[in-house]
Amino acid sequence: MSGFGEFARSQPLSLGVELELQLVSLRNFDLTRGATDLLASLVDDGRCGDIKLEITESMIEISTLPRDSIRDIASDLGGLIDVLQRHCRNNNIGLAGGGTHPFHHWPERRICPGERFDGIYHRYGYLAKQFTVFGQHVHIGCASPNDAIWLTQALGVHVPLFIAFSASSPFVDGVDSFFQSARLNAVSAFPLSGQCPPLEDWRDFIEHISFLQRCGIVSSIKDLYWDVRPKPEFGTVEIRVCDTPLDIVQACALTALAQSLARYLLRTRPALNTALQAHVARYNKFQACRYGFDAMISDPLAGCQRPLKLIAAEMLNTLAEDAAALECLPWLKHLERQVEQGGDAQWLRACREKSGNLNDVVRLATERLYSTRSIAEEGL
């Protein structure tokens, strides 16, 4: 398959995490254009992973090394943020999580240098600048390419769970969007976003991508903005719908959810009806983005709707055995409390209510990102 290569070997259920982070001015906490200069002056030995540019100069991405445990992921994320935070301070830049910046103006963004970023800008126009949104991507190692295709579709059913647990983007353009995750509205504007189509196996995936290549629609796997997609060069499946959390503890909890759910799905192999699920996938995704745990999720197999809050509670209970085997149970207990108490989107709204302005909301978010580093590394 031209341009895609073979499916790399990876340790089953191994993990990798990417976090897209906001670069903000410490003067007014608006986004700042500092990524290229920051990266040019950054000195890092790479022992915790990689720090690299993203689409605009107001973003930076950190990515862990491939790891087997959440504890090691927490250590990598903590180390990367520690290095990045020191360099940011030297450049009078703040670092924050969250799926959107609450009040930045997208026309002010500057595209980062590089052939790929320039190509995206010329292909998608203003959407590239509006793509200054921030997500967490979780990679899960698979034993075989056929496992990867099956897991991609099995995880697709649970996209609303990941959206609700990670939602941290209630504000857009200085106003409350009424969404829990407004970030995904920007992603949905791209033509190859959404759910993986029904595929039987790896050969079917190759034929599908080759067809898109022949039609001139894709040239790289990066052109696919699927909610969940296989990543052949890493030997993984990548979950892409999560907003960037406000702290490392939440990032680790989301990763623990992904690993535990993947183990459960691969162990039990529930029957999939991808054709039926395709009819409700877009609606269910919207429900989770708009309402979070107050969403009503359509079940095409049962022909009814169910509260996402109930689905989440049941799923966390179902995953207890697999989470315990992976030493992830404390992280799922952390998520369990959020089903009733609310998560990052609610925290941001509470900060807005208390402070009366969005500048202070971002300031508090910068403080929160760094404050939980030691908690994540030590474990819950």
N, C-alpha and C positions, 0 to 999 in steps of 0.2 A: 504494500500500500504506500504509494508515493508520499513522502513528507511526514509519515507517521511512525515508521519503524516498528520494531517488535515490542511485545509486552514484556517489560523488564521483570526480573525476579525480585521479590520482596518477601520479607517475613510476614506471614499471615497475621492480621490484626495489629501490625506495627503502625505507628502514628507519625504524622508530621502536621505542623500547624503553621499557618500564615496569618499574620495580623496586619491590616492596613490601618495606620495611625495618623491622626491629625497633627499638623505642625501649625502652632498658633503663636501670635505675637503676645509677649508678656506685657505689652502696653495696653492693648484693648481686647485681647483674646479673640480677635478675628483670625481667620486663616492667613498665613504668611507664605511668601514664595521663597522657601529656604532649602528645598530638598537637595538640589544639585550642589550648592555650596557646602551644605552640611555633610553630604556624603564624601565630597572631595577632601575634607579635612578630617574625616573619621579614621581612627586607627583601631583595628579590631583583629584579633587572631583567628576568628572563625570557629572557636571551639564550641560555641553555643548555636551556631547557624549562620545565617546571612542577613545583611541589611542592604536593601536596594531601593531604587527609584520605583515609583508607580506613575500613573498616567499624567498627573499634574504636579507642579512644584510645591503644592501644599500637602502632599502625602508622602509617607515613607512606609515601606513594607519590611517587616521582620519575618523570618521563616526559620523554624527549628531544624535541627538535624533529625533524621529518621530515628525514632525511639520506640521502645517496647512498652513503657509505662508512663502513666500520668505524672508521676513524681519527676521523671526525667524531662518531660515536656515542660513542667513548671520551672525546673531549674534552667532550661534553655531560655524560656520566655523571660524569666527574671534576669538572667545574665544579659540578654540582648537589650532589654529595656534599660538596665543599669548603664550599659555602654552608651546607648543612644541618649539617655537623659543627661549624662555628663556633657556630651558634645552639644546637646541642645542648649544647656545652660550657658556654655561658653559663647554661644551665638545668640543669646537672649531670645530663645525660642522655647515655647512650652509644648508638651506632648500630651495628647488626650485620646481616649477611646470614644466610642459612640458611632452609630451608623451614618449620621449626617452631622455637619456643623450647623448649629441652630440658626445662624443669621448671615452667613457669607453670601456674596453675590457671584454667581457662576461666571459672568462675563469677565471678571477680574482674574480668573485663573489663567495660568500659563502652562502650556504643554511641556513636559520634560523633553530634553533632547534625546534622540535615539530613533533609529529607522522604524522600529515597531510602533512607537508612540506617534511618530509623524504619520505613519500609514493609517493608524486608527483615526487620527484627527482629520485627515483628508477623506477618509472613507465615510465617517459618521458625522462630520461637521460639528455643530454646537453640542451634540450629544456627548462628545468626548469631554468637554469641559463640565457639562452637567454630571458626568460620571465621577466627579469628585465626591464620592461616597465611600464608606469604609466598612469592610467586611472581614469576617474570620472564615478561613477555609480550613477544613479538616481532611487530611488524607488518611486512608485506611488501607493497609497492605492486604493484598489478595494472593492466594496460592496459585491461581491460574487466571488466564484471560476470560474463560467462561464464567468463573466465579465473579469476576469483576463486572461483567455485563449483567449477571443475575442480581448482584448486590446493588448495582446502580438503580435498577428498577424497583427492587424491594425497598430500598431506602426512600425512593421517590414518594411512596405512599405516606411517609412520616415527615415530609417537608413541613407541614403546619406546626408540628411539635418543635422543630428547630427554630422556626421563625418566632414562635411565641416565647420560647425560653431565652432567645438572644435579643429580642426587640429593644432597641436603644436609639431610635430615630424618630421621636415625636415632633420635632420642630424642623421646619423648612422655610427658608427666606424670611426668618424673623417671626413666624407665626406658628401656632399650634396646628398641625396638619389633621388632627383627630385620629391619625394612624398611630399604632404602636411601632410599626416599622415602615416608615415612608421611604427608606433607602431603596427597597426593592422596586418601587415605581420607576426609578431611574434605570435600573437594570432591565426592566421589562420593555423599555423602549427599543432595545436592540433586537434585530430581526431573528437572531438565533438564540434567544433566551427561552426559558420555559423548561418543560420536562423532556427527558429522553424519550424518543418514540419507542413503540413496542419492538423489541429485538429478541430474537431467539437465543443467540449465542455470539461468540466473538467473530465468527465468520460473517454473520449477519451484520454486525457492527462495521466490519471492514467494507462490506458491500454498500452499506448506507453511506459511509463517509466517502468512499470512492465515487459514488453517484453524485454527492454534493461537490466533490472536486471537479468532476467532469462538467458539471453545470456552472462552474466558476463561482460557487457560493462560499466555499472554504478553501483555505490553503494550509491551515494549521489547526491543531486541536484547540488552540487558544481562541479560535473564531467561534467556538461553541460556548455560549453562555448558559448552558443547561444548569438547572438547579443542583443536580448531581450528575457527575460525568466520570467516565474512566480516564485515567491519566497513564497512558501506556509507558511513557519514558520513566515513570517512577514505580510502575507496578502497583498502582493504587486506584481506589475510588475516591473522588473528591467531593465533599459536601460544601456547597457554595452559597447557601441562602442565609447564613447567620450574619447579623450585624456584628461589628466589632464591639465586644463588651467594654464596660467602663473600667474593669480591673482584671488582673490575671486570674484571680480565683474563679470568676465566671467563665473565663476562657478555658480554664482547665475543666470546669464542670461540664461545659458543652462538649469538650473532647472526650470526657469520660462517658457521656451519654452516647456519643457516636460509636465509641469502641464497644460499649456494652450492647448496644442495639445491633451492631454488626455481628458480634459473636452470637447473639440470640438468633438472629435471622439465618445465619449460615448453619447454625446447629439444628434448628427446627425446620428449616426450609418450608415455610408456609406457602400454600398455593397462591399464585399471583394471577390476577386477571387484568393485565395491563390495558386491554382495550376498554374495559369498563372504567377503570381508574382514570383514563385519559379524558373521559367526559366531565369529570368533576375536579380534576387537578387544578385548573386555573381558578375556579370558584373557591376551592378550599384554601388556596394560597392567598387570595384576596381577603378572605375572612380572617385568616391568621394575622395578616399584615394590618388590617383595619382594627380588629377587636382584640388581638392577643388571646388570652385564655377565656375571654368572654365570647369567642367565636362559636358558631354552630357549624360543624363539619359534616358534609354529606358523605354517607356510606353507600356506594353504588351496589354493593353486594347485598346489603340488607334492605336497600331502598328506603332509607330514613336519614334523619339528621341527629347528631349527638353533640353535646357540649364538649368543646376541646378541653375544658378544665377536667372533665371526667375522664376523657381519653388519656390525658397526661398522667393523672393520678394512677389509673389502671396500668399504664405502660411502665411507670417507674416501679410499681409493685411487681410486674411481670419480669422486669429485668434484674431483680434483686440477686438471683442465683448467679447470673453471668457477671454482674457487677462485683459480687463478692469474689468470684474466681479471678477477676482482673485487678483486685484491690481498688475498685472504683466506688464502693458503696458509700463512703462519706461524701463523695462529690455528688452522687445522686440524691442523698439526703439534703444537701444544700439546694438542689433544684426543687425538691419536694416542697420546701418551705415557700418557694416563690409562686407555686400554683395558687396559694391562698393570699400571700402577702404582696405579690407583685414584684416586678423586676426593675431593670434599668430604665425603661421608659417612664415608669411611675416615679422613680427616684429623680429623674431630670425634671419632670413636671413639678414635683414637690420643691425642688431647688428654685425653680422659676417662681413659684407661689411665695416662697419665703424671701427671696432676694429682690424680687420685683423687676429683674432685668436679666437678659440672656448672657451678657458679658460675664456676670458672676457665675452663671450656670457653667460656662466653659471653664472658668477659673477653678471652680470646685471639682470639675471633671479631671483637670490636670492633676490636682492634689490626690484624687482618689486612685488614679492609675498607678501611681508610684507607692501609695501607702500600703497596698496589700501584697507587695512583692514577697516579703518574708513569710506571710501566712500561706501563700500558694506553695512556696518551696518546702516549707515544713510539713505541709499537708493539713487537712481539716481535722 
